[in-house]
Amino acid sequence: MKSILLIDDDINFTEVASHIMEYLGHIVCVAVTVKEAQEWLQHNDYDHVFIDFMLPDGSGLHVYDYMVKNGKKSRCTFITGNPKIKTAISDITGPNVDYLMKPIEREDIENALKPKKKTTPPAKKAASSPSQKQTPAIAPNAHFDCLIGESPAMKKLYKMIERVARSSANVMLMGESGVGKELVAQALHNASDYEGDLIATNCGGLSKELIGSELFGHEKGSFTGATGQKQGVFERAQSGTLFLDEVTEMPIDMQPNLLRVLETKRVSRVGGTQEIPINCRVVSATNRTLEEIAQDNILREDIYFRLAVFPINIPPLRERKEDIPLLVNTFLTELNQEHQESFAVTTSQMGSFINHDWPGNVRELRHTLHRAFIMSEPGTKQLEVPSSFASPFSNAKNNHNSAIVSAGKTIEEVEKTLIYATLKEVDGNKTMAADMLGISTKTLYNRLHAYGEPL
């Protein structure tokens, strides 16, 4: 039995969470503000403290800071609805703090309360050091036969895939370059009941003259070089899934033709007169932000709403770093099997992979590991990992965390920056921002009012 302090201003959540914790045999005290939490901590010691990141009168970091200054040794778990918070505050709190992402299930609380396994340091050997210890290969579970990751961000993605897969709704995948949008499209197809194939085409890699033929097909003799009849990708994806990658790179004057197909579910080949019925789910993808799509006139509004019936944001790798060991071991195992080698990653090398921000995401991680594999001496187990993973794109993208956390910033400044970053991500929608931050809309409005924002 453990004594627990639960700090959260969401009454509905605290009622459910308290009931779960008590059912598991623990004693629970509840605080809804920083002040109330400090009063509990002043007179009591707790085995475990669950702290909501944002509270009505301050940040959960104020509670954590109070605990550190007063020598409280309780195990801490931060509660949040936004994966950015974990990345933002990990530099402040250190590695010994856990995190839970809302919505939280009973299993999440149960796992958080389990004692951490203590590792016994290995016996010293004259010819080795801790930094050279090899990390054991982890056999990952490939979700939907293609996706690797067990982080909260990926579990949220899996849940969205499962839900939309049961429908026929068109899906738009949004995310930075290299996050694996085509793999998510494959996962959607695998999770669905469609009997046809997954057909993929890159709208950004086709010339303006050929995109109509690629999408809709053409009849023999319809243009110079059309020596035979050709089916377009819509026809080839019949009873299956059509993946339109880089859809925002499609010429704007071709988009009305795409809109008509999406609305009528019928396609006419270039040079043809017959309309052919089609039946497929369209999954599109873009690395553009919503702001760019809306402001830069790169995608018609009516096209967007036809394609993005169910939009899905794919998290960048820096927001799910706990998945990096799984990905590294998966890629390295594939390379070892292909080339009959037995290279392994040491503990210090794995630390380097985890600490890098990977502006090119999973694609960059895979290519970096492949380069290291090529540079390693065949027949040995030592992987030659470069001392730096810097790339031409790092300077433009490696400041995501520093925009929120940097030396000398106060807790209030960290919280303010995070709120504005979240509002920007949801185009100023305060209800969505409050939900992502795991706070009430009233608390968000109070914070903005304190910042001097007009409401």
VOPAGU-2260 file (C-alpha; in pm, 1 decimal, decimal comma):
REM VOPAGU-2260
SITE   aa  ch    i         X         Y         Z
SITE  MET   A    0       0,0       0,0       0,0
SITE  LYS   A    1     131,5     343,3     -99,0
SITE  SER   A    2      42,8     696,4       5,7
SITE  ILE   A    3     -32,6     907,9    -301,2
SITE  LEU   A    4     -85,7    1279,6    -357,4
SITE  LEU   A    5    -287,2    1349,2    -674,1
SITE  ILE   A    6    -263,8    1712,7    -793,4
SITE  ASP   A    7    -506,7    1806,9   -1072,3
SITE  ASP   A    8    -786,4    2062,6   -1107,2
SITE  ASP   A    9    -996,1    1839,1   -1332,8
SITE  ILE   A   10   -1253,1    1712,2   -1080,7
SITE  ASN   A   11   -1387,3    1442,4   -1312,0
SITE  PHE   A   12   -1038,5    1306,2   -1367,3
SITE  THR   A   13    -940,4    1313,0    -998,5
SITE  GLU   A   14   -1259,6    1127,2    -901,8
SITE  VAL   A   15   -1192,2     848,9   -1150,5
SITE  ALA   A   16    -817,5     832,5   -1083,3
SITE  SER   A   17    -867,3     833,2    -704,6
SITE  HIS   A   18   -1117,8     551,2    -733,1
SITE  ILE   A   19    -870,5     346,3    -941,0
SITE  MET   A   20    -584,0     410,7    -697,8
SITE  GLU   A   21    -798,5     321,1    -394,9
SITE  TYR   A   22    -921,2       8,6    -572,5
SITE  LEU   A   23    -556,0     -89,0    -617,4
SITE  GLY   A   24    -515,5     -62,8    -239,3
SITE  HIS   A   25    -352,0     277,9    -200,0
SITE  ILE   A   26    -432,2     585,0      13,6
SITE  VAL   A   27    -499,7     897,5    -192,6
SITE  CYS   A   28    -503,9    1268,1    -105,6
SITE  VAL   A   29    -616,9    1521,6    -366,0
SITE  ALA   A   30    -506,1    1881,0    -426,2
SITE  VAL   A   31    -642,5    2108,7    -699,4
SITE  THR   A   32    -400,3    2402,1    -671,6
SITE  VAL   A   33     -27,7    2461,6    -619,4
SITE  LYS   A   34     -97,0    2619,1    -281,8
SITE  GLU   A   35    -307,8    2326,8    -162,4
SITE  ALA   A   36     -44,4    2078,5    -283,6
SITE  GLN   A   37     229,8    2263,1     -95,0
SITE  GLU   A   38      19,1    2253,0     222,1
SITE  TRP   A   39     -24,0    1874,4     189,7
SITE  LEU   A   40     349,0    1831,2     126,1
SITE  GLN   A   41     443,2    2055,2     416,8
SITE  HIS   A   42     282,7    1822,7     671,0
SITE  ASN   A   43     302,0    1483,4     497,4
SITE  ASP   A   44     538,0    1254,0     311,0
SITE  TYR   A   45     410,5    1058,3      11,1
SITE  ASP   A   46     540,9     758,5    -174,7
SITE  HIS   A   47     416,8     888,6    -509,9
SITE  VAL   A   48     301,6    1230,9    -631,9
SITE  PHE   A   49     102,9    1273,4    -953,2
SITE  ILE   A   50     127,1    1634,5   -1075,8
SITE  ASP   A   51     -78,5    1800,3   -1348,5
SITE  PHE   A   52     146,8    2031,6   -1547,7
SITE  MET   A   53     -95,3    2325,9   -1540,6
SITE  LEU   A   54    -292,5    2427,1   -1233,5
SITE  PRO   A   55    -523,0    2725,2   -1167,0
SITE  ASP   A   56    -263,9    2917,7    -961,2
SITE  GLY   A   57      57,3    2809,9   -1129,9
SITE  SER   A   58     251,5    2529,7   -1291,9
SITE  GLY   A   59     310,3    2177,1   -1169,4
SITE  LEU   A   60     677,8    2268,9   -1192,3
SITE  HIS   A   61     622,5    2495,5    -890,7
SITE  VAL   A   62     513,5    2189,1    -693,7
SITE  TYR   A   63     812,8    1990,2    -815,7
SITE  ASP   A   64    1046,4    2278,5    -729,0
SITE  TYR   A   65     893,5    2295,4    -379,5
SITE  MET   A   66     953,0    1922,3    -332,1
SITE  VAL   A   67    1317,9    1946,8    -438,8
SITE  LYS   A   68    1388,4    2246,5    -213,0
SITE  ASN   A   69    1227,9    2073,2      85,5
SITE  GLY   A   70    1402,7    1742,7      36,6
SITE  LYS   A   71    1092,7    1543,3     -55,2
SITE  LYS   A   72    1194,0    1206,6    -199,4
SITE  SER   A   73     856,0    1108,9    -344,4
SITE  ARG   A   74     847,6     947,7    -684,7
SITE  CYS   A   75     691,1    1195,5    -930,5
SITE  THR   A   76     473,5    1149,9   -1236,2
SITE  PHE   A   77     365,7    1448,5   -1444,5
SITE  ILE   A   78      21,3    1436,0   -1606,2
SITE  THR   A   79     -33,7    1613,9   -1936,1
SITE  GLY   A   80    -242,8    1613,4   -2249,7
SITE  ASN   A   81      36,9    1746,8   -2470,6
SITE  PRO   A   82     345,4    1537,6   -2567,4
SITE  LYS   A   83     546,3    1859,8   -2607,2
SITE  ILE   A   84     538,4    1906,3   -2230,3
SITE  LYS   A   85     749,6    1597,0   -2173,2
SITE  THR   A   86    1016,0    1720,5   -2412,0
SITE  ALA   A   87     994,9    2073,0   -2272,6
SITE  ILE   A   88    1043,6    1995,9   -1903,8
SITE  SER   A   89    1266,0    1687,7   -1916,8
SITE  ASP   A   90    1572,2    1914,1   -1911,2
SITE  ILE   A   91    1445,4    2077,2   -1590,8
SITE  THR   A   92    1329,0    1772,1   -1397,6
SITE  GLY   A   93    1586,2    1520,4   -1516,1
SITE  PRO   A   94    1544,2    1154,7   -1612,1
SITE  ASN   A   95    1389,4    1031,1   -1286,0
SITE  VAL   A   96    1046,0    1181,9   -1347,1
SITE  ASP   A   97     774,2     982,9   -1521,6
SITE  TYR   A   98     493,6    1108,3   -1746,4
SITE  LEU   A   99     136,4    1006,7   -1822,3
SITE  MET   A  100     -53,5    1128,6   -2127,7
SITE  LYS   A  101    -426,2    1197,0   -2106,8
SITE  PRO   A  102    -659,8    1021,5   -2168,4
SITE  ILE   A  103    -532,9     787,1   -1897,8
SITE  GLU   A  104    -650,7     428,5   -1859,4
SITE  ARG   A  105    -642,3     214,0   -1546,1
SITE  GLU   A  106    -345,1      19,6   -1683,6
SITE  ASP   A  107    -146,4     345,4   -1717,6
SITE  ILE   A  108    -195,1     429,4   -1349,6
SITE  GLU   A  109    -120,9      72,1   -1244,9
SITE  ASN   A  110     203,5      69,3   -1445,1
SITE  ALA   A  111     307,2     409,8   -1307,8
SITE  LEU   A  112     268,8     280,2    -951,1
SITE  LYS   A  113     475,7     -30,0   -1010,9
SITE  PRO   A  114     821,1     -10,6    -849,2
SITE  LYS   A  115    1102,3      64,5   -1088,6
SITE  LYS   A  116    1333,1    -226,9   -1147,0
SITE  LYS   A  117    1673,0    -181,5    -988,0
SITE  THR   A  118    1959,1    -281,0   -1207,7
SITE  THR   A  119    2267,7    -441,8   -1058,8
SITE  PRO   A  120    2586,6    -305,1   -1210,3
SITE  PRO   A  121    2782,4    -571,7   -1399,8
SITE  ALA   A  122    3112,0    -705,1   -1268,6
SITE  LYS   A  123    3404,6    -501,9   -1391,4
SITE  LYS   A  124    3621,9    -645,3   -1663,2
SITE  ALA   A  125    3968,3    -529,7   -1749,5
SITE  ALA   A  126    3903,0    -503,1   -2123,6
SITE  SER   A  127    3566,8    -329,6   -2116,1
SITE  SER   A  128    3388,9     -25,2   -1978,4
SITE  PRO   A  129    3023,1      70,8   -1917,3
SITE  SER   A  130    3022,6     285,3   -2229,5
SITE  GLN   A  131    3115,3     -19,1   -2437,6
SITE  LYS   A  132    2843,1    -241,7   -2298,8
SITE  GLN   A  133    2619,5    -361,3   -2579,1
SITE  THR   A  134    2249,8    -288,9   -2553,9
SITE  PRO   A  135    2034,3    -600,9   -2590,4
SITE  ALA   A  136    1829,5    -620,2   -2906,4
SITE  ILE   A  137    1459,9    -571,6   -2835,9
SITE  ALA   A  138    1212,2    -764,9   -3045,7
SITE  PRO   A  139     954,6    -494,0   -3126,7
SITE  ASN   A  140     587,4    -545,6   -3186,1
SITE  ALA   A  141     505,5    -422,9   -3537,4
SITE  HIS   A  142     163,7    -263,4   -3502,8
SITE  PHE   A  143     -51,1    -323,7   -3810,6
SITE  ASP   A  144     250,9    -519,8   -3940,0
SITE  CYS   A  145     449,0    -205,4   -4016,2
SITE  LEU   A  146     465,7      54,8   -3735,2
SITE  ILE   A  147     725,0      45,7   -3456,5
SITE  GLY   A  148     684,9     234,8   -3128,7
SITE  GLU   A  149     534,0     205,9   -2782,6
SITE  SER   A  150     543,0     571,7   -2675,4
SITE  PRO   A  151     223,8     752,6   -2565,3
SITE  ALA   A  152     230,9     951,9   -2890,5
SITE  MET   A  153     236,8     634,2   -3099,1
SITE  LYS   A  154     -30,9     464,9   -2889,5
SITE  LYS   A  155    -253,7     764,5   -2956,2
SITE  LEU   A  156    -179,0     727,3   -3328,0
SITE  TYR   A  157    -266,7     355,9   -3318,0
SITE  LYS   A  158    -600,8     434,0   -3157,0
SITE  MET   A  159    -684,8     686,1   -3431,4
SITE  ILE   A  160    -589,3     434,9   -3701,0
SITE  GLU   A  161    -810,8     168,3   -3545,7
SITE  ARG   A  162   -1108,4     401,9   -3528,9
SITE  VAL   A  163   -1091,8     542,1   -3880,2
SITE  ALA   A  164   -1005,0     206,1   -4036,3
SITE  ARG   A  165   -1358,8      85,8   -3963,5
SITE  SER   A  166   -1503,1     362,8   -4181,3
SITE  SER   A  167   -1459,1     467,1   -4542,9
SITE  ALA   A  168   -1360,5     826,0   -4455,1
SITE  ASN   A  169   -1079,0     989,9   -4648,1
SITE  VAL   A  170    -773,5    1055,9   -4431,8
SITE  MET   A  171    -511,0    1330,1   -4456,8
SITE  LEU   A  172    -176,2    1254,0   -4292,5
SITE  MET   A  173      12,6    1558,7   -4172,8
SITE  GLY   A  174     366,0    1564,4   -4039,3
SITE  GLU   A  175     722,9    1664,6   -4104,6
SITE  SER   A  176     931,0    1507,9   -4375,8
SITE  GLY   A  177    1062,0    1167,6   -4274,0
SITE  VAL   A  178     806,0    1078,3   -4005,3
SITE  GLY   A  179     677,1     779,7   -4204,5
SITE  LYS   A  180     354,3     894,6   -4366,2
SITE  GLU   A  181     355,8     614,6   -4624,0
SITE  LEU   A  182     395,1     356,7   -4346,7
SITE  VAL   A  183      94,6     506,3   -4167,5
SITE  ALA   A  184     -98,6     483,2   -4495,0
SITE  GLN   A  185       1,0     116,8   -4513,2
SITE  ALA   A  186    -114,0      69,1   -4152,6
SITE  LEU   A  187    -452,2     223,4   -4236,5
SITE  HIS   A  188    -487,0     -12,0   -4530,6
SITE  ASN   A  189    -382,9    -315,7   -4325,6
SITE  ALA   A  190    -632,1    -228,0   -4051,5
SITE  SER   A  191    -922,7    -184,3   -4292,6
SITE  ASP   A  192   -1147,3    -444,1   -4453,4
SITE  TYR   A  193   -1064,1    -339,0   -4809,4
SITE  GLU   A  194    -992,7    -631,2   -5038,8
SITE  GLY   A  195    -801,6    -432,0   -5301,4
SITE  ASP   A  196    -441,3    -312,4   -5300,8
SITE  LEU   A  197    -272,0      -5,0   -5162,9
SITE  ILE   A  198    -172,9     207,2   -5463,1
SITE  ALA   A  199      64,1     498,6   -5401,9
SITE  THR   A  200     162,0     794,6   -5616,7
SITE  ASN   A  201     364,5    1107,9   -5546,9
SITE  CYS   A  202     178,6    1416,4   -5666,2
SITE  GLY   A  203     492,0    1628,4   -5628,1
SITE  GLY   A  204     696,8    1408,1   -5858,2
SITE  LEU   A  205     471,8    1430,8   -6164,3
SITE  SER   A  206     486,9    1690,5   -6437,3
SITE  LYS   A  207     180,7    1902,9   -6500,9
SITE  GLU   A  208     138,2    1732,6   -6838,0
SITE  LEU   A  209     135,3    1378,1   -6695,7
SITE  ILE   A  210     -48,9    1415,3   -6365,4
SITE  GLY   A  211    -391,9    1381,5   -6529,5
SITE  SER   A  212    -286,0    1058,2   -6698,0
SITE  GLU   A  213    -135,0     922,6   -6375,7
SITE  LEU   A  214    -442,5     996,7   -6165,4
SITE  PHE   A  215    -722,7     926,9   -6410,8
SITE  GLY   A  216    -564,8     717,0   -6687,0
SITE  HIS   A  217    -577,7     779,5   -7061,4
SITE  GLU   A  218    -710,1     627,3   -7383,0
SITE  LYS   A  219    -494,1     520,7   -7673,3
SITE  GLY   A  220    -403,1     815,1   -7895,4
SITE  SER   A  221    -531,1    1079,2   -7651,3
SITE  PHE   A  222    -195,6    1260,2   -7668,3
SITE  THR   A  223     147,1    1217,1   -7825,5
SITE  GLY   A  224     307,9     906,8   -7680,6
SITE  ALA   A  225     -20,2     748,8   -7567,0
SITE  THR   A  226      38,6     425,6   -7757,1
SITE  GLY   A  227    -209,8     227,4   -7552,0
SITE  GLN   A  228    -484,1     249,9   -7295,5
SITE  LYS   A  229    -373,6     310,7   -6936,6
SITE  GLN   A  230    -557,7     283,0   -6607,2
SITE  GLY   A  231    -505,9     565,5   -6358,9
SITE  VAL   A  232    -431,7     514,1   -5991,5
SITE  PHE   A  233    -798,0     559,4   -5897,7
SITE  GLU   A  234    -892,7     259,1   -6109,9
SITE  ARG   A  235    -598,3      53,1   -5991,3
SITE  ALA   A  236    -695,2     118,2   -5628,8
SITE  GLN   A  237   -1046,8     -19,7   -5684,0
SITE  SER   A  238   -1179,6    -171,8   -5359,2
SITE  GLY   A  239    -854,4     -71,0   -5192,4
SITE  THR   A  240    -664,7     235,4   -5074,0
SITE  LEU   A  241    -519,2     517,6   -5284,1
SITE  PHE   A  242    -227,4     703,6   -5124,3
SITE  LEU   A  243    -167,9    1052,8   -5267,8
SITE  ASP   A  244     166,8    1163,6   -5126,3
SITE  GLU   A  245     261,1    1534,0   -5133,4
SITE  VAL   A  246     -93,2    1619,7   -5241,4
SITE  THR   A  247     -32,6    1988,5   -5167,6
SITE  GLU   A  248     223,8    1996,5   -5450,2
SITE  MET   A  249     -44,8    1923,1   -5710,1
SITE  PRO   A  250     -88,4    2212,8   -5957,2
SITE  ILE   A  251    -379,8    2428,3   -5847,2
SITE  ASP   A  252    -543,4    2415,0   -6191,6
SITE  MET   A  253    -556,7    2033,5   -6177,6
SITE  GLN   A  254    -735,3    2028,1   -5843,9
SITE  PRO   A  255   -1090,0    2083,9   -5979,7
SITE  ASN   A  256   -1057,0    1755,0   -6171,0
SITE  LEU   A  257    -959,3    1578,1   -5849,5
SITE  LEU   A  258   -1249,7    1742,2   -5664,9
SITE  ARG   A  259   -1499,2    1613,9   -5920,6
SITE  VAL   A  260   -1372,3    1256,6   -5880,6
SITE  LEU   A  261   -1391,8    1281,4   -5502,1
SITE  GLU   A  262   -1747,2    1416,4   -5517,9
SITE  THR   A  263   -1891,7    1188,2   -5786,9
SITE  LYS   A  264   -1676,7     877,4   -5725,9
SITE  ARG   A  265   -1648,6     846,3   -6101,3
SITE  VAL   A  266   -1344,5     900,0   -6321,0
SITE  SER   A  267   -1298,3     977,1   -6691,2
SITE  ARG   A  268    -974,1     882,9   -6858,5
SITE  VAL   A  269    -788,2    1151,8   -7052,1
SITE  GLY   A  270    -923,6    1142,5   -7405,6
SITE  GLY   A  271   -1214,7     920,1   -7303,9
SITE  THR   A  272   -1588,0     979,5   -7284,4
SITE  GLN   A  273   -1697,0     698,8   -7053,8
SITE  GLU   A  274   -1728,5     757,2   -6679,5
SITE  ILE   A  275   -1593,9     471,0   -6469,4
SITE  PRO   A  276   -1723,3     418,4   -6113,1
SITE  ILE   A  277   -1452,4     396,8   -5847,1
SITE  ASN   A  278   -1457,8     267,8   -5491,9
SITE  CYS   A  279   -1150,4     333,7   -5280,6
SITE  ARG   A  280   -1045,3     517,9   -4969,1
SITE  VAL   A  281    -817,0     813,8   -5042,1
SITE  VAL   A  282    -531,8     870,5   -4799,1
SITE  SER   A  283    -338,8    1187,7   -4874,5
SITE  ALA   A  284     -24,8    1325,4   -4713,4
SITE  THR   A  285     155,0    1656,9   -4679,6
SITE  ASN   A  286     445,4    1801,0   -4483,9
SITE  ARG   A  287     287,3    2146,1   -4501,2
SITE  THR   A  288     131,7    2302,2   -4191,8
SITE  LEU   A  289    -232,8    2408,2   -4175,9
SITE  GLU   A  290    -117,6    2769,6   -4184,6
SITE  GLU   A  291      77,7    2713,8   -4504,9
SITE  ILE   A  292    -214,5    2532,4   -4665,9
SITE  ALA   A  293    -455,7    2812,4   -4578,3
SITE  GLN   A  294    -233,3    3111,7   -4650,8
SITE  ASP   A  295     -19,5    3007,0   -4946,2
SITE  ASN   A  296    -303,9    2905,5   -5182,7
SITE  ILE   A  297    -155,3    2562,1   -5244,6
SITE  LEU   A  298    -471,2    2357,5   -5186,5
SITE  ARG   A  299    -829,5    2454,5   -5257,1
SITE  GLU   A  300   -1050,7    2472,3   -4950,2
SITE  ASP   A  301   -1311,9    2238,6   -5096,7
SITE  ILE   A  302   -1040,3    1985,6   -5182,0
SITE  TYR   A  303    -901,3    2004,9   -4828,6
SITE  PHE   A  304   -1235,2    1924,9   -4667,2
SITE  ARG   A  305   -1289,6    1634,0   -4907,2
SITE  LEU   A  306    -946,3    1488,6   -4835,4
SITE  ALA   A  307    -921,6    1571,1   -4464,3
SITE  VAL   A  308   -1245,3    1416,7   -4342,3
SITE  PHE   A  309   -1023,5    1259,7   -4075,5
SITE  PRO   A  310    -687,9    1441,1   -4040,5
SITE  ILE   A  311    -409,0    1265,5   -3850,7
SITE  ASN   A  312     -94,8    1438,0   -3722,1
SITE  ILE   A  313     206,2    1206,3   -3709,9
SITE  PRO   A  314     445,0    1294,5   -3424,4
SITE  PRO   A  315     805,9    1383,9   -3508,2
SITE  LEU   A  316    1074,5    1158,1   -3365,1
SITE  ARG   A  317    1189,1    1418,4   -3110,0
SITE  GLU   A  318     846,6    1388,9   -2942,2
SITE  ARG   A  319     875,1    1011,2   -2899,4
SITE  LYS   A  320    1239,7     955,1   -2812,5
SITE  GLU   A  321    1153,7     651,6   -2601,8
SITE  ASP   A  322    1093,8     473,3   -2934,6
SITE  ILE   A  323    1448,5     533,3   -3060,9
SITE  PRO   A  324    1601,7     214,2   -2906,1
SITE  LEU   A  325    1325,7       6,0   -3067,8
SITE  LEU   A  326    1384,1     170,1   -3405,9
SITE  VAL   A  327    1764,2     142,9   -3387,2
SITE  ASN   A  328    1752,7    -226,3   -3296,0
SITE  THR   A  329    1493,5    -296,4   -3567,4
SITE  PHE   A  330    1694,2    -125,6   -3842,6
SITE  LEU   A  331    2023,7    -276,7   -3726,9
SITE  THR   A  332    1873,1    -626,7   -3711,5
SITE  GLU   A  333    1749,9    -586,7   -4070,4
SITE  LEU   A  334    2096,0    -476,5   -4187,6
SITE  ASN   A  335    2270,0    -757,7   -3996,9
SITE  GLN   A  336    2039,1   -1018,7   -4148,1
SITE  GLU   A  337    2080,3    -879,0   -4499,0
SITE  HIS   A  338    2460,8    -876,2   -4485,0
SITE  GLN   A  339    2522,8   -1167,6   -4242,6
SITE  GLU   A  340    2685,0    -943,5   -3980,5
SITE  SER   A  341    2641,4    -915,0   -3603,1
SITE  PHE   A  342    2702,1    -548,4   -3524,7
SITE  ALA   A  343    2557,4    -416,1   -3197,6
SITE  VAL   A  344    2501,5     -72,3   -3046,4
SITE  THR   A  345    2677,7       9,0   -2719,9
SITE  THR   A  346    2508,1     185,8   -2431,4
SITE  SER   A  347    2693,0     511,4   -2497,4
SITE  GLN   A  348    2611,9     495,2   -2868,8
SITE  MET   A  349    2244,6     441,4   -2791,3
SITE  GLY   A  350    2261,1     744,8   -2563,5
SITE  SER   A  351    2390,0     950,1   -2855,3
SITE  PHE   A  352    2103,3     833,4   -3075,4
SITE  ILE   A  353    1849,8     920,8   -2805,1
SITE  ASN   A  354    1995,2    1264,4   -2729,4
SITE  HIS   A  355    1991,7    1380,8   -3091,8
SITE  ASP   A  356    1681,4    1571,6   -3210,4
SITE  TRP   A  357    1667,3    1408,5   -3559,1
SITE  PRO   A  358    1531,8    1697,3   -3770,8
SITE  GLY   A  359    1490,7    1446,9   -4055,6
SITE  ASN   A  360    1296,5    1215,9   -3824,3
SITE  VAL   A  361    1286,6     836,3   -3870,7
SITE  ARG   A  362    1422,0     860,0   -4225,3
SITE  GLU   A  363    1733,1    1044,8   -4102,7
SITE  LEU   A  364    1781,1     796,3   -3816,5
SITE  ARG   A  365    1765,1     503,8   -4058,1
SITE  HIS   A  366    2006,3     661,3   -4306,5
SITE  THR   A  367    2251,6     752,7   -4027,3
SITE  LEU   A  368    2249,4     396,0   -3898,8
SITE  HIS   A  369    2297,8     263,6   -4252,7
SITE  ARG   A  370    2602,0     489,7   -4303,2
SITE  ALA   A  371    2747,2     369,9   -3971,8
SITE  PHE   A  372    2690,4       9,3   -4080,0
SITE  ILE   A  373    2876,8      65,5   -4407,7
SITE  MET   A  374    3171,3     231,5   -4229,2
SITE  SER   A  375    3206,6     -52,9   -3974,3
SITE  GLU   A  376    3471,3    -320,5   -4010,4
SITE  PRO   A  377    3312,7    -643,3   -4146,8
SITE  GLY   A  378    3334,0    -943,8   -3920,4
SITE  THR   A  379    3346,4    -741,6   -3597,4
SITE  LYS   A  380    3069,6    -647,9   -3357,3
SITE  GLN   A  381    3175,1    -283,5   -3315,1
SITE  LEU   A  382    2947,4     -40,3   -3499,1
SITE  GLU   A  383    3132,0     273,9   -3610,8
SITE  VAL   A  384    2886,6     545,9   -3508,6
SITE  PRO   A  385    2992,5     901,0   -3607,4
SITE  SER   A  386    3075,1    1143,5   -3327,2
SITE  SER   A  387    2822,4    1394,9   -3461,6
SITE  PHE   A  388    2488,9    1354,1   -3635,2
SITE  ALA   A  389    2480,7    1714,2   -3762,0
SITE  SER   A  390    2314,2    1767,2   -4098,6
SITE  PRO   A  391    2247,8    2071,9   -4320,4
SITE  PHE   A  392    1893,9    2078,3   -4180,5
SITE  SER   A  393    1986,5    2071,9   -3812,5
SITE  ASN   A  394    2034,3    2446,5   -3771,3
SITE  ALA   A  395    1685,4    2515,4   -3902,0
SITE  LYS   A  396    1510,0    2255,4   -3690,9
SITE  ASN   A  397    1711,4    2175,1   -3380,3
SITE  ASN   A  398    1574,0    2456,4   -3168,9
SITE  HIS   A  399    1229,1    2306,6   -3096,8
SITE  ASN   A  400    1317,0    2240,0   -2734,5
SITE  SER   A  401    1527,6    2550,6   -2680,0
SITE  ALA   A  402    1231,3    2763,7   -2786,1
SITE  ILE   A  403    1060,1    2632,3   -2472,8
SITE  VAL   A  404    1347,0    2550,5   -2238,9
SITE  SER   A  405    1678,6    2731,4   -2220,0
SITE  ALA   A  406    1916,2    2822,7   -1942,4
SITE  GLY   A  407    1790,0    3102,8   -1720,0
SITE  LYS   A  408    1422,5    3074,0   -1815,1
SITE  THR   A  409    1176,6    3088,9   -1527,7
SITE  ILE   A  410     896,6    2837,4   -1480,8
SITE  GLU   A  411     647,3    3107,3   -1578,8
SITE  GLU   A  412     835,8    3177,1   -1902,9
SITE  VAL   A  413     845,6    2805,1   -1988,5
SITE  GLU   A  414     472,2    2774,6   -1926,2
SITE  LYS   A  415     390,2    3089,0   -2127,4
SITE  THR   A  416     599,0    2977,5   -2424,7
SITE  LEU   A  417     436,0    2633,8   -2421,0
SITE  ILE   A  418      84,9    2783,2   -2413,4
SITE  TYR   A  419     155,9    3005,0   -2713,2
SITE  ALA   A  420     321,8    2716,2   -2902,6
SITE  THR   A  421      13,6    2501,1   -2844,1
SITE  LEU   A  422    -224,7    2779,8   -2952,1
SITE  LYS   A  423     -23,2    2824,9   -3270,4
SITE  GLU   A  424     -40,9    2451,3   -3344,2
SITE  VAL   A  425    -423,5    2454,4   -3326,5
SITE  ASP   A  426    -465,0    2785,6   -3509,7
SITE  GLY   A  427    -572,1    2974,3   -3198,5
SITE  ASN   A  428    -854,6    2737,4   -3101,3
SITE  LYS   A  429    -857,2    2784,8   -2723,2
SITE  THR   A  430   -1081,0    2485,8   -2652,9
SITE  MET   A  431    -849,9    2251,9   -2844,4
SITE  ALA   A  432    -541,2    2411,4   -2687,3
SITE  ALA   A  433    -681,8    2364,9   -2336,1
SITE  ASP   A  434    -758,7    2002,3   -2417,1
SITE  MET   A  435    -406,1    1940,5   -2547,0
SITE  LEU   A  436    -254,5    2107,4   -2240,2
SITE  GLY   A  437    -476,3    1906,5   -2007,7
SITE  ILE   A  438    -635,4    2210,8   -1841,2
SITE  SER   A  439    -980,1    2365,9   -1833,9
SITE  THR   A  440   -1069,3    2640,0   -2081,2
SITE  LYS   A  441   -1124,1    2871,7   -1784,1
SITE  THR   A  442    -768,5    2813,4   -1662,1
SITE  LEU   A  443    -632,5    2886,3   -2010,5
SITE  TYR   A  444    -831,5    3210,9   -2030,9
SITE  ASN   A  445    -702,2    3310,5   -1686,8
SITE  ARG   A  446    -344,9    3252,0   -1802,1
SITE  LEU   A  447    -395,7    3454,6   -2121,7
SITE  HIS   A  448    -557,9    3733,4   -1923,3
SITE  ALA   A  449    -253,1    3740,7   -1694,8
SITE  TYR   A  450     -33,4    3772,4   -2006,4
SITE  GLY   A  451    -235,4    4076,0   -2113,6
SITE  GLU   A  452    -407,6    3905,8   -2407,2
SITE  PRO   A  453    -743,0    4057,1   -2517,4
SITE  LEU   A  454   -1018,4    3797,1   -2462,0
